[in-house]
């Protein structure tokens, strides 16, 4: 079989990417221009489809139908990627320098910090990532193929070369394939070509080979989606061998940087610049005042470690992964972890109407002629249209078939069909009955009306003139005002000789009547629409439905319609007025897919973080344009592929819970950032002042490193911490300027108590005797160690205490308590810090036992520090806000 030979060579690792790409494209081109028989022989295809065993063999040979970018990093590569972080590289350099100058203890402690940060990040992220990946498979796109002669729905990753794929409106093209049958088939190839307009595809092979495979009229490509029509195709290339796969392989290492990534990177480099400045200053001050430049270097490196937010990668990744798992329990599946922060930052939610504000359980309530009388003929025609259409059978078609419950006479036969698309907003089938061909058209009332030249009442047919329009639409307006969705039914007779039909045949129709559906409002929508505005989220409804129905639904669910505008009215506005309308209106009706996308982009341009919730083909452009695209498990493939978040239940309440969980995740990340930045800024004043004023180092390098290691451990409970409701009451966004202000105001408080500790140790506990005449070197070392131990303990206890103060806007311990894991880690670290001066490790760390009176002073310092920091924090929040 030629197929296997060609692919074995194409997959050879010895070939470069460009050569493989050319070979794969030539393989596709050859199979698309070859006669069908030759193509079938080359690919080993039977028109009944592959057998299950053949499919398994080909899956083993070619691998899963997945792109390079979708493959997770293996453990070694993942660890290497984490070790490339600038924070980790900095620590590794410090550990290496410490080892080279003989400071083994310092090197070991820094290595432990790297292991703690990278190890926890790696282990917890891998475990959470595996769980999220498992959950994500629940929303994996699927496709229909022929297997063993029958239609079967399989995962897209299980598609193999030689499969016969069945495509319809809303499908994702699962691989590069050749069409063998197509009917009014249009696809969007914008992901490949950038062309926004749909492209028509046929099953006819070109007479002359085109210049590129993208010009093949009978080929469809992975990454494109079906706009309208139906088709069958034979899979030629899968996975990385596809045209889209080649692009993905070249771009596999160039992921798009999200707003969240930018925020983390900005903070990281802010702290690194700050650290470099301080370390250089400390190095020169210690070197010049103490005269020992090697000691100054080691001390400076230790200070660099103390000022490095090395736990940031761990805090970020574990928070995001934990948040994804928590959201999954609330029926929210996160496809891309960084989108969690954007999810919590949403301040405008754009949503469709059907299934979100309503129950998405369409029930056929009326079938009437144009004057409002119940008509069985209207029901019969509607049934035939829904029964015979082969495209995307939606809720309306299922409701018609279920309501009518008719048996189709064997004399009926489908002759042709004109599938639905969003430009025509209608679809038609041509049915043969007793030798006659009847085109039955169903769709939006205005679009049906525009195709009609006559109307029917009972058995009489009359000419349709514009003067009668208001009378004919009276019943429609009445039904719409009652909250019904109304579709028009029209028909036209053709001679039996005509068997091929086009859109142009949808003309001179006879308007027969209307079918009306009711989609009851959701009780949960009413509750959610009360909660979301209180949470700082403005809800805007974007729908293709008409204004009367939408207004009624909004009224039923308690959504005030401040201002409503239609797609036609929007299209007539210039850019300034369009922007104003988008900001002021909260209900948009009769929109095209492009207009939904334009509205989302305009809201983002105005500075909003926009979430868009949709599940249809027409929602895909807006889903991609939004900061956070939100779809549902029951949505069409193209919508789920475009989304960042997938809901297992289409409900605004579920969405609201997801938004709040996203805010909790971000709030916990910000806790660490505020703690680290303010603590580091305060340490700057303490270290610089002490290095200049004291005749000895204020803390030994090994003590600084041990202090920092213990403090890092106390932060590991942050991802599991609880969050006060007022902290997540409003959308949370990155605000580096706010973090800088917080650092400048809160940081120096720790310096006040550091200097108080210096005074305590120098004057109260007689460390000033270090300078007394006649003091021996051994005695000087003892006084220096006492001073250093006092500051070591005070620094560790105050740094750890600040965790509980900064984590909440309320009064800590009394009005808001940390979670049990965070409480236990901080208490454990404080207990270890108090025990170390009396432990067997004391001598190795240069610590000595502290006098009992010291603890009374430190207890007073801790109370004073807590009260002062809480007071200044409260003032800061009142002045600058809490975000």
C-alpha positions in Angstrom: 0.0 0.0 0.0 1.6 3.3 -1.1 0.2 5.2 1.8 2.3 3.4 4.4 5.5 3.8 2.3 5.0 7.5 1.8 4.3 8.2 5.4 7.1 6.1 6.8 9.5 8.2 4.9 7.7 11.4 5.7 8.0 10.7 9.4 11.7 10.0 9.3 13.5 12.2 11.8 16.4 12.6 9.5 14.4 14.9 7.3 14.2 18.5 8.2 10.8 20.1 8.9 10.6 22.0 5.6 11.3 18.8 3.5 8.7 16.9 5.5 6.2 19.6 5.0 6.7 19.6 1.2 6.4 15.9 1.0 3.2 15.9 3.0 1.7 18.6 0.8 2.7 16.8 -2.3 1.0 13.7 -0.9 -2.2 15.6 -0.4 -2.0 17.3 -3.8 -1.5 14.0 -5.6 -4.5 12.4 -3.9 -6.8 15.4 -4.6 -6.1 15.5 -8.3 -6.0 11.7 -8.9 -9.1 9.8 -10.1 -11.2 8.5 -7.2 -10.2 4.9 -7.9 -6.5 5.8 -7.8 -6.9 7.8 -4.6 -8.9 4.9 -2.9 -6.1 2.5 -3.9 -3.4 4.7 -2.6 -5.1 5.4 0.8 -6.5 1.9 1.2 -10.0 3.2 1.3 -13.4 1.5 1.0 -16.5 3.6 0.8 -18.0 1.6 3.7 -15.2 3.1 5.8 -12.4 1.4 7.7 -13.0 -1.5 10.0 -12.3 -1.1 13.7 -9.2 -3.3 13.4 -7.8 -1.3 10.5 -8.4 2.0 12.3 -6.4 0.6 15.4 -3.5 -0.5 13.2 -3.3 2.9 11.5 -3.6 4.7 14.8 -0.6 2.7 16.1 1.4 3.5 12.9 0.6 7.2 12.4 -0.1 8.1 16.0 -2.9 10.2 17.4 -4.4 13.1 15.3 -2.9 15.8 17.5 -0.7 18.8 16.8 2.8 19.3 18.2 1.7 22.2 20.4 -0.9 20.0 22.2 1.7 17.6 23.5 2.7 18.1 27.2 6.3 18.4 28.1 7.9 15.3 29.5 9.2 15.5 33.1 12.9 16.2 32.2 12.0 19.0 29.7 9.5 20.4 32.1 12.0 20.6 34.9 14.5 22.2 32.5 12.0 24.8 31.5 11.3 25.7 35.1 15.0 25.9 35.9 15.3 28.5 33.1 13.3 31.0 35.2 15.4 34.2 35.9 14.7 33.8 39.6 15.9 30.2 39.6 19.0 31.0 37.5 19.9 33.7 40.0 19.7 31.3 42.9 21.7 28.6 41.1 24.5 31.2 40.3 24.5 32.2 44.0 24.7 28.6 45.1 27.6 27.9 42.7 29.6 31.0 43.8 29.0 30.0 47.5 30.4 26.6 46.8 33.4 28.0 44.9 34.4 30.2 47.8 34.0 27.3 50.3 30.7 28.2 51.9 29.1 24.7 51.6 26.4 25.5 54.1 25.2 28.5 52.2 25.3 26.5 48.9 23.2 23.7 50.5 20.6 26.1 51.9 20.2 27.9 48.5 19.9 24.6 46.8 17.2 23.6 49.2 15.3 26.8 48.3 15.5 25.9 44.6 14.3 22.4 45.4 11.5 23.8 47.5 10.3 26.2 44.8 10.9 24.2 41.7 10.1 20.8 43.3 6.8 21.9 44.7 5.9 23.7 41.5 6.8 20.7 39.4 5.1 18.0 41.5 1.9 19.8 42.3 1.6 21.3 38.8 2.1 17.9 37.2 -0.4 16.2 39.4 -3.0 19.0 38.9 -2.2 19.2 35.2 -2.9 15.5 34.8 -6.2 15.8 36.6 -7.2 18.9 34.5 -6.1 17.1 31.3 -8.4 14.2 32.3 -11.3 16.5 32.9 -10.5 18.4 29.6 -11.0 15.2 27.7 -14.7 15.4 28.6 -15.0 18.4 26.3 -12.7 17.1 23.6 -14.0 17.7 20.1 -15.5 14.8 18.3 -16.3 13.9 14.7 -18.4 11.5 12.7 -16.8 8.8 10.5 -17.8 5.7 8.8 -16.5 2.6 10.6 -17.6 -0.9 9.7 -20.1 0.5 7.3 -21.9 2.6 9.9 -21.7 6.1 11.2 -19.7 6.4 14.4 -18.8 9.4 16.6 -15.1 9.3 17.7 -12.6 11.6 19.3 -10.9 13.9 16.8 -7.6 12.5 18.0 -8.6 9.0 16.8 -9.1 10.0 13.2 -6.6 8.2 10.9 -5.6 8.4 7.2 -8.2 6.6 5.1 -11.2 7.4 7.4 -14.3 8.7 5.7 -15.4 11.8 7.6 -19.0 13.1 7.6 -19.2 16.9 7.9 -22.0 19.4 8.4 -22.6 22.9 9.6 -20.8 23.5 12.9 -18.2 20.7 12.4 -14.5 21.2 12.8 -12.6 19.7 9.9 -10.6 17.0 11.8 -7.7 16.5 9.3 -6.5 17.3 5.8 -8.9 15.5 3.5 -10.3 15.1 0.0 -14.0 15.6 -0.6 -15.8 12.8 -2.3 -19.3 14.4 -1.9 -20.5 17.9 -1.1 -23.7 19.8 -1.1 -23.8 23.7 -0.8 -20.6 23.2 1.3 -18.9 26.3 2.6 -16.0 26.4 5.1 -14.1 29.1 7.0 -10.3 28.9 6.4 -9.5 32.1 8.3 -7.2 30.2 10.7 -5.0 29.2 7.7 -5.4 31.9 5.1 -6.6 34.9 7.1 -9.5 35.2 4.6 -12.7 36.1 6.6 -15.2 35.1 3.9 -16.3 31.5 3.7 -14.9 29.4 0.8 -17.1 27.0 -1.3 -15.8 23.5 -1.7 -16.9 20.8 -4.1 -16.0 17.2 -4.8 -14.8 17.9 -8.3 -11.1 17.4 -8.9 -9.3 20.3 -10.6 -8.3 19.7 -14.2 -4.9 21.3 -13.6 -2.9 21.1 -10.4 -3.0 24.4 -8.5 0.1 26.3 -7.4 -0.5 25.4 -3.7 -2.6 22.9 -1.8 -4.7 25.7 -0.3 -6.1 26.4 -3.7 -7.5 22.9 -4.1 -11.3 23.2 -4.5 -11.9 19.6 -3.3 -9.6 19.7 -0.2 -10.5 20.7 3.3 -7.8 21.4 6.0 -7.4 20.8 9.7 -8.1 24.1 11.4 -11.0 25.1 9.2 -14.7 24.9 10.2 -17.9 24.2 8.3 -20.2 27.2 7.9 -23.0 25.5 5.9 -23.8 22.5 3.9 -22.9 18.8 4.1 -20.0 16.8 2.8 -18.0 13.6 3.0 -14.3 13.4 2.7 -11.4 10.9 2.8 -8.7 11.7 5.3 -5.2 12.0 3.7 -3.0 13.6 6.3 -3.4 13.8 10.1 -1.7 15.5 13.0 1.6 17.2 12.4 1.5 16.1 8.8 -1.4 18.4 8.0 -0.9 21.9 6.6 -2.0 23.4 9.9 0.2 20.9 11.8 3.2 22.2 9.9 2.4 25.7 11.0 1.8 24.6 14.6 5.2 22.8 14.6 7.0 25.9 13.5 5.2 28.0 16.2 5.3 25.4 18.9 7.8 27.4 21.0 6.2 30.8 20.5 3.1 30.8 22.7 1.1 34.0 22.9 1.8 36.0 26.1 -1.3 36.6 28.0 -2.1 39.6 30.2 -1.5 37.4 33.2 2.0 36.4 31.9 2.8 40.1 31.3 1.8 40.9 34.9 3.9 38.2 36.4 6.9 39.1 34.2 6.6 42.8 35.1 6.7 42.0 38.8 9.5 39.6 38.5 11.8 42.1 36.7 10.7 44.9 39.1 12.0 42.8 42.0 15.2 41.7 40.2 16.1 45.3 39.4 15.4 46.3 42.9 17.5 43.4 44.3 20.5 44.2 42.0 20.5 47.8 43.1 20.4 46.9 46.8 22.9 44.1 46.6 25.5 46.3 44.9 24.9 49.0 47.6 25.3 46.5 50.4 28.4 44.9 48.8 30.3 48.2 48.6 29.1 49.4 52.1 30.2 46.2 53.8 33.4 46.0 51.9 34.4 49.5 52.6 33.4 49.6 56.3 34.5 46.1 57.3 37.5 45.8 54.9 36.7 42.1 54.1 35.6 42.0 50.5 35.1 38.2 50.4 32.8 38.5 53.4 31.1 41.4 51.7 30.5 39.3 48.5 29.0 36.4 50.5 26.9 38.7 52.5 25.7 40.5 49.4 24.8 37.2 47.7 22.9 36.2 50.8 21.0 39.5 50.7 20.2 38.8 47.1 18.7 35.5 48.0 16.7 37.1 50.8 15.2 39.7 48.4 14.4 37.2 45.6 10.7 36.2 45.3 11.9 32.6 44.4 8.5 31.1 45.5 6.7 33.1 42.8 6.7 30.4 40.2 5.4 27.8 42.7 2.8 30.1 44.1 1.5 31.0 40.6 1.5 27.5 39.1 0.0 25.8 42.1 -2.7 28.5 42.5 -3.7 28.2 38.9 -3.7 24.4 38.9 -5.6 24.2 42.1 -8.1 26.8 40.8 -8.6 24.7 37.7 -9.4 21.6 39.8 -11.7 23.6 42.1 -13.5 25.1 39.1 -13.9 21.6 37.6 -15.8 20.5 40.7 -18.1 23.5 39.9 -18.7 22.2 36.4 -16.2 24.7 34.8 -13.4 23.1 32.7 -10.4 25.3 32.1 -8.6 24.6 28.8 -5.8 27.2 29.3 -4.6 27.8 32.9 -3.6 31.5 32.5 -7.2 32.3 31.4 -8.3 31.8 35.1 -6.9 35.2 36.0 -8.7 36.8 33.1 -11.9 34.9 34.1 -11.7 36.6 37.5 -11.0 40.0 35.9 -14.1 40.0 33.7 -16.1 43.2 34.1 -18.4 42.8 31.1 -20.0 39.5 30.3 -21.5 39.2 26.8 -23.9 36.3 26.4 -26.4 34.9 24.0 -30.0 34.5 25.0 -31.1 30.9 24.2 -30.1 28.4 26.8 -28.5 31.1 29.0 -31.4 33.3 29.9 -33.9 30.6 28.8 -34.1 26.8 29.5 -32.9 25.8 26.0 -35.8 23.4 25.9 -37.7 24.6 22.9 -41.4 23.5 22.7 -43.6 23.9 19.7 -46.6 25.8 20.9 -48.5 27.1 17.8 -48.8 26.2 14.2 -51.0 28.7 12.5 -51.8 30.2 9.2 -51.1 33.9 8.6 -54.3 35.0 10.2 -53.7 33.0 13.4 -55.9 30.0 12.9 -54.4 26.6 13.8 -53.3 24.9 10.6 -52.4 21.2 10.2 -51.0 21.9 6.8 -48.4 24.3 8.3 -47.4 21.6 10.8 -47.1 19.0 8.0 -44.9 21.2 5.9 -42.7 22.2 8.9 -42.3 18.5 9.8 -41.2 17.5 6.3 -38.6 20.3 6.3 -37.2 19.3 9.6 -37.3 15.5 8.9 -35.6 15.6 5.5 -32.9 18.2 6.2 -29.5 16.5 6.6 -27.5 19.5 8.1 -27.1 20.5 11.7 -30.4 19.4 13.3 -31.0 21.9 16.0 -33.5 22.2 18.9 -36.2 23.6 16.7 -36.0 20.7 14.3 -36.2 18.2 17.1 -39.1 20.1 18.7 -41.1 20.0 15.4 -40.4 16.3 14.9 -41.3 15.5 18.4 -44.5 17.6 18.4 -45.8 16.4 15.0 -45.1 12.7 15.7 -45.9 11.8 12.1 -45.0 8.8 10.0 -43.3 9.6 6.7 -45.0 7.9 3.8 -42.7 5.8 1.7 -43.7 7.8 -1.4 -41.9 10.8 0.0 -38.3 11.2 -1.2 -35.7 13.9 -0.6 -34.7 15.4 -3.9 -32.3 18.2 -2.8 -31.7 20.7 0.0 -30.4 24.2 0.5 -28.7 24.1 4.0 -29.1 26.9 6.5 -26.6 29.7 6.7 -26.4 32.9 8.7 -26.7 35.2 5.7 -30.0 33.8 4.4 -31.3 32.8 7.9 -33.4 30.0 6.3 -33.1 26.5 4.9 -35.1 24.6 2.3 -35.7 21.0 1.3 -37.1 19.7 -1.9 -39.4 16.8 -1.5 -40.9 14.5 -4.1 -44.4 13.2 -3.6 -46.3 11.3 -6.2 -44.1 12.8 -9.0 -44.2 16.4 -7.8 -41.3 18.4 -6.4 -42.1 20.8 -3.6 -39.5 23.2 -2.2 -40.4 23.8 1.5 -38.6 26.8 3.1 -38.4 27.4 6.8 -36.6 30.4 8.5 -36.7 33.8 10.1 -40.0 35.5 9.2 -38.6 38.6 7.6 -36.2 36.5 5.4 -39.1 34.2 4.4 -41.3 37.1 3.6 -38.6 38.6 1.3 -38.7 35.5 -0.8 -42.5 35.3 -1.1 -44.7 36.6 -3.9 -48.0 35.1 -2.7 -49.7 34.0 0.5 -52.2 31.3 1.3 -55.3 31.3 3.5 -57.2 28.0 3.6 -56.9 26.7 0.1 -56.8 30.1 -1.6 -53.7 31.8 -2.8 -53.4 35.6 -3.1 -50.7 38.0 -4.4 -48.5 39.4 -1.8 -48.1 43.2 -1.9 -46.3 45.5 0.5 -49.5 47.2 1.6 -50.5 43.9 3.3 -47.3 43.5 5.2 -48.5 45.1 8.4 -51.6 42.9 8.4 -49.6 39.8 7.6 -47.1 40.5 10.4 -49.8 41.3 13.0 -49.9 37.8 14.2 -46.1 37.5 14.3 -45.8 40.7 16.4 -48.4 39.4 18.8 -46.6 36.0 19.2 -43.3 37.8 19.6 -44.7 40.1 22.3 -45.8 37.0 24.2 -42.3 35.6 24.2 -42.6 33.1 21.3 -40.0 32.6 18.7 -41.7 32.5 15.4 -40.5 31.0 12.1 -42.1 31.3 8.7 -43.1 28.4 6.5 -43.4 28.8 2.7 -43.4 26.6 -0.3 -43.2 26.5 -4.1 -44.1 23.7 -6.6 -41.7 22.7 -9.3 -42.0 20.3 -12.2 -40.6 16.8 -11.7 -37.9 17.5 -14.4 -36.1 19.9 -12.1 -33.8 17.9 -9.8 -31.0 20.4 -9.0 -31.8 23.4 -6.9 -29.9 26.6 -5.9 -30.5 29.5 -3.6 -32.0 31.4 -6.5 -34.9 29.0 -6.4 -35.9 30.4 -3.0 -38.1 33.0 -4.8 -41.7 33.5 -5.7 -42.7 31.3 -2.7 -46.1 31.0 -1.2 -46.2 32.2 2.5 -48.2 29.4 4.2 -48.0 30.3 7.9 -46.0 30.3 11.1 -44.8 27.9 13.8 -44.2 29.4 17.2 -41.9 28.1 19.9 -41.6 28.9 23.6 -38.3 28.6 25.5 -39.1 29.2 29.2 -36.8 31.5 31.2 -34.4 30.0 33.6 -35.0 30.5 37.3 -31.2 30.4 37.8 -30.8 33.3 35.3 -32.9 35.6 37.5 -30.7 34.8 40.5 -27.5 35.2 38.6 -28.5 38.5 37.1 -29.0 39.8 40.6 -25.6 38.5 41.7 -23.4 39.5 38.8 -23.9 43.3 38.9 -23.2 43.2 42.6 -19.9 41.4 41.7 -19.0 44.3 39.4 -19.9 42.4 36.2 -22.1 44.1 33.6 -24.2 41.7 31.5 -24.9 42.5 27.9 -27.1 40.3 25.7 -25.9 39.7 22.1 -28.4 37.7 20.1 -29.5 37.0 16.5 -33.1 36.9 17.7 -35.5 39.8 17.2 -36.2 42.6 19.7 -39.7 41.7 20.8 -38.8 38.2 21.9 -35.6 39.4 23.5 -37.3 42.2 25.4 -39.9 39.7 26.8 -37.2 37.2 27.9 -35.1 40.0 29.5 -38.2 41.2 31.4 -39.1 37.6 32.5 -35.6 37.1 34.0 -35.3 40.5 35.6 -32.7 42.1 33.3 -33.6 45.8 32.7 -33.3 46.8 29.1 -31.6 50.1 29.4 -31.2 50.5 25.6 -31.7 48.1 22.8 -30.2 48.3 19.3 -30.4 46.1 16.3 -27.7 44.9 14.0 -29.1 46.9 11.1 -29.0 50.1 13.3 -25.4 49.3 14.3 -24.3 48.8 10.7 -25.5 52.4 9.9 -23.3 54.0 12.5 -19.9 55.6 12.0 -17.1 54.6 14.4 -17.6 57.2 17.2 -21.3 56.5 17.4 -20.8 52.8 17.1 -18.4 52.9 20.1 -20.9 55.0 22.1 -23.7 52.6 21.3 -21.6 49.6 22.3 -20.9 51.2 25.6 -24.4 52.4 26.4 -26.6 49.6 25.1 -27.0 46.4 27.1 -29.2 44.4 24.6 -28.2 43.8 21.0 -30.6 42.0 18.7 -30.6 40.7 15.1 -26.8 40.5 15.1 -24.6 38.8 12.5 -21.6 36.8 13.7 -19.3 39.5 12.5 -21.2 42.2 14.5 -20.9 40.1 17.7 -17.1 40.0 17.2 -17.0 43.8 16.5 -18.9 44.5 19.7 -16.5 42.4 21.8 -13.4 44.0 20.2 -14.8 47.5 20.8 -15.5 46.8 24.4 -11.9 45.5 24.8 -10.6 48.6 23.1 -12.4 50.7 25.6 -10.4 49.0 28.4 -12.8 46.4 29.6 -12.0 42.8 30.3 -14.7 41.0 28.3 -16.0 37.5 28.6 -18.2 36.1 25.8 -20.5 33.1 26.3 -21.8 31.3 23.3 -22.2 27.8 21.9 -23.2 28.2 18.3 -21.3 28.4 15.0 -22.1 32.1 14.8 -20.5 32.7 18.2 -17.0 31.4 17.3 -15.6 34.7 16.0 -16.7 36.5 19.2 -15.3 33.7 21.4 -11.9 34.1 19.8 -12.0 37.9 20.1 -12.9 38.0 23.8 -10.4 38.0 26.7 -12.1 34.9 27.9 -14.2 32.7 25.5 -16.7 30.7 27.3 -18.6 27.8 25.7 -20.6 24.8 26.9 -20.1 21.0 26.6 -23.2 20.8 24.4 -21.9 23.5 22.1 -20.8 22.9 18.5 -17.2 21.8 18.0 -16.0 25.1 16.5 -17.3 27.0 19.6 -15.6 24.6 22.1 -12.4 24.8 20.2 -12.4 28.6 20.2 -13.2 28.8 24.0 -10.8 29.2 26.9 -13.4 27.9 29.4 -16.0 25.2 28.9 -19.0 24.9 31.1 -20.5 21.5 31.7 -23.8 23.2 32.4 -25.1 26.2 30.5 -26.0 28.5 33.3 -25.1 32.0 34.4 -25.0 30.8 38.0 -22.3 28.2 37.1 -20.5 31.0 35.3 -20.7 33.3 38.3 -19.2 30.6 40.5 -16.3 30.2 38.0 -15.7 34.0 37.9 -15.5 34.1 41.7 -13.1 31.2 41.8 -10.9 32.9 39.3 -10.8 35.9 41.6 -9.9 33.8 44.6 -7.0 32.3 42.6 -5.7 35.7 41.6 -6.2 37.1 45.1 -4.0 34.5 46.6 -1.3 35.2 44.0 -1.5 38.9 44.9 -1.1 38.0 48.6 2.3 36.6 48.0 3.3 39.4 45.8 2.3 42.0 48.4 4.0 40.1 51.2 7.2 39.6 49.2 7.5 43.1 47.8 6.7 45.0 51.1 9.0 42.7 53.1 11.9 43.1 50.7 11.5 46.9 50.5 11.6 47.1 54.3 14.6 44.8 54.5 16.4 47.3 52.2 16.4 50.0 54.9 17.3 47.5 57.6 20.2 45.8 55.8 21.7 49.0 54.4 21.5 50.9 57.7 22.8 48.0 59.8 25.7 47.3 57.4 26.9 50.9 57.7 26.3 51.4 61.4 27.4 48.1 63.0 31.0 47.0 63.4 30.0 43.5 62.4 27.6 41.9 60.0 24.0 42.4 61.3 23.3 38.8 60.3 25.6 36.0 59.0 25.1 34.9 55.4 24.0 31.4 56.5 21.5 33.0 58.9 20.0 35.1 56.1 19.7 32.0 54.0 18.2 29.9 56.7 15.8 32.8 57.6 14.7 33.0 54.0 14.3 29.2 53.6 12.0 29.1 56.6 10.0 32.1 55.4 9.6 30.5 52.0 8.2 27.4 53.6 5.6 29.5 55.5 4.3 30.7 52.1 3.5 27.2 50.8 0.1 27.3 52.4 -1.0 30.4 50.4 -2.6 28.4 47.5 -4.9 26.7 50.0 -5.8 30.0 51.9 -9.3 31.3 52.2 -10.2 34.7 50.7 -12.5 37.3 52.3 -15.7 38.0 50.2 -15.0 41.7 49.9 -11.6 41.0 48.3 -13.4 39.3 45.4 -16.5 41.5 45.3 -15.1 43.4 42.3 -13.0 42.3 39.3 -9.3 41.9 40.1 -6.7 43.1 37.6 -3.0 43.5 37.5 -1.9 46.8 38.8 1.9 47.1 39.2 1.7 50.7 40.2 -0.6 49.7 43.1 1.9 47.1 44.2 4.7 49.6 44.1 2.7 52.0 46.3 1.8 49.2 48.7 5.5 48.3 48.9 6.6 51.8 49.6 4.0 52.4 52.4 3.9 49.1 54.2 7.6 48.0 53.8 9.3 50.6 56.0 7.2 49.5 59.0 9.2 46.4 59.3 12.3 48.5 59.3 11.0 50.5 62.3 10.9 47.3 64.3 14.1 46.1 62.9 15.9 49.2 64.2 14.0 48.9 67.5 15.5 45.4 67.7 18.9 46.7 66.9 18.5 49.2 69.8 17.2 46.5 72.1 20.1 44.2 71.4 22.7 47.0 71.5 21.6 48.9 74.6 19.4 46.6 76.7 21.2 43.3 76.1 24.7 45.0 76.2 25.8 44.1 72.7 27.5 47.5 72.7 30.2 45.8 74.8 31.5 44.6 71.5 33.3 48.0 71.3 34.3 48.1 74.9 38.1 48.4 75.6 39.7 45.1 76.5 37.0 42.9 74.9 38.7 39.8 73.5 37.9 38.5 70.0 36.1 35.6 71.5 33.9 37.9 73.6 33.3 40.1 70.6 32.2 37.1 68.6 29.8 36.2 71.4 28.2 39.7 71.5 28.0 39.7 67.7 26.3 36.3 67.7 23.8 37.5 70.4 22.9 40.5 68.3 22.6 38.5 65.1 20.4 35.9 66.8 18.1 38.5 68.2 17.6 40.0 64.7 17.3 36.6 63.1 14.4 35.6 65.4 12.7 39.0 65.2 13.0 39.2 61.4 11.6 35.7 60.9 8.7 36.2 63.4 7.7 39.6 62.0 8.0 38.4 58.4 5.8 35.4 59.1 3.3 37.5 61.2 2.9 39.9 58.3 1.4 37.1 56.2 -1.7 37.0 58.4 -2.0 40.8 58.4 -1.6 41.4 54.6 -3.8 38.4 53.6 -7.0 40.3 54.7 -8.5 43.7 54.7 -10.2 42.9 58.0 -8.7 42.7 61.5 -6.6 39.5 61.4 -7.3 36.6 63.7 -10.5 38.2 65.0 -12.5 39.1 61.8 -10.7 36.9 59.4 -8.6 33.8 59.9 -6.3 32.0 57.5 -7.0 28.5 56.3 -5.8 25.6 58.4 -2.9 24.7 56.0 -1.6 28.3 56.0 -2.1 28.6 59.8 -0.2 25.4 60.4 2.8 26.3 58.1 3.2 29.8 59.6 2.9 28.6 63.2 5.4 25.8 62.5 7.9 28.2 61.0 7.5 30.6 64.0 8.0 27.7 66.4 11.1 26.5 64.6 12.5 30.1 64.5 12.1 30.4 68.3 13.6 26.9 68.9 16.7 27.2 66.6 18.8 29.3 69.1 18.4 26.5 71.7 18.7 23.6 69.2 21.6 21.3 68.2 21.7 23.3 64.9 22.4 26.6 66.7 26.2 26.4 66.5 26.2 25.5 62.8 24.0 28.5 62.1 26.0 30.9 64.3 23.1 31.3 66.8 23.2 31.5 70.6 20.6 31.2 73.3 18.6 34.3 73.9 17.9 35.7 77.5 14.3 35.1 78.8 13.6 38.9 78.9 14.1 39.0 75.1 10.9 37.2 74.5 8.8 39.7 76.5 10.3 42.5 74.3 9.7 40.6 71.1 6.1 39.8 72.1 5.5 43.5 72.6 7.2 44.2 69.2 5.0 41.7 67.5 1.8 43.2 68.9 2.9 46.7 68.1 4.0 45.7 64.6 0.7 44.0 63.9 -1.4 46.9 65.1 0.7 49.5 63.2 0.8 47.5 60.0 -3.0 46.8 60.1 -3.7 50.5 60.8 -1.5 51.7 57.9 -2.9 48.9 55.6 -6.5 50.1 56.4 -5.6 53.7 55.6 -3.9 52.6 52.4 -7.0 50.6 51.2 -9.2 53.6 52.0 -7.0 55.9 50.0 -5.8 53.7 47.1 -8.3 50.9 47.0 -7.6 47.2 47.7 -6.9 45.9 44.2 
